[in-house]
């Protein structure tokens, strides 16, 4: 795949913590780490076509205003942040809930893309990004003779 996901150490950290605490030798009881502590990154598909790359990110429950898509040099960063607050008032109690959801994923772009011309759309829980490729002109096939002076 030409679009390369940047190195993410979160997976390595989860693996280390899981190996350390999920041992079964009786010294430590197994402890399962909650996804709230180490949130999952959304599933992402990258497809290379003849004239473009297509990136699809599964992020249900968001709004298009929640996303930030940036290109800095050859690095594409897709991030989102959503904050929800719910308050329920009853006769003898009040309940308030806060929920924060955020992620950030980065991809190295190949040299043959037009980062400035990319488009994005969010529909039915899927963020779709289209990254057009540069048109590569073929070298001229005519032969030119050069005289030696």
NORBEL-V240907 format. One record per pair of residues at least 24 apart in sequence whose C-alpha atoms are under 8 Angstrom apart, sorted by the first residue. I is the first residue (numbers start at 1). J is the second residue. If there is no record, write none. Layout:
BEGIN
[[I & J] [I & J]]
END
This chain:
BEGIN
[[1 & 46] [1 & 48] [2 & 48] [2 & 109] [2 & 110] [3 & 46] [3 & 107] [3 & 108] [3 & 109] [3 & 110] [4 & 107] [4 & 108] [4 & 109] [5 & 105] [5 & 106] [5 & 107] [5 & 108] [6 & 105] [6 & 106] [6 & 107] [6 & 108] [10 & 38] [14 & 38] [41 & 103] [41 & 104] [41 & 105] [42 & 103] [51 & 132] [51 & 133] [51 & 134] [52 & 113] [52 & 130] [52 & 131] [52 & 132] [52 & 133] [53 & 130] [53 & 131] [53 & 132] [53 & 133] [54 & 128] [54 & 129] [54 & 130] [54 & 131] [55 & 127] [55 & 128] [55 & 129] [55 & 130] [56 & 126] [56 & 127] [56 & 128] [56 & 129] [57 & 126] [57 & 127] [57 & 128] [58 & 125] [58 & 126] [58 & 127] [59 & 125] [59 & 126] [59 & 127] [60 & 124] [60 & 125] [60 & 126] [61 & 125] [62 & 125] [63 & 122] [64 & 121] [64 & 122] [71 & 115] [71 & 116] [74 & 108] [74 & 109] [74 & 110] [74 & 111] [75 & 106] [75 & 107] [75 & 108] [75 & 109] [76 & 106] [76 & 107] [76 & 108] [76 & 109] [77 & 104] [77 & 105] [77 & 106] [77 & 107] [78 & 104] [78 & 105] [78 & 106] [79 & 103] [79 & 104] [79 & 105] [80 & 104]]
END
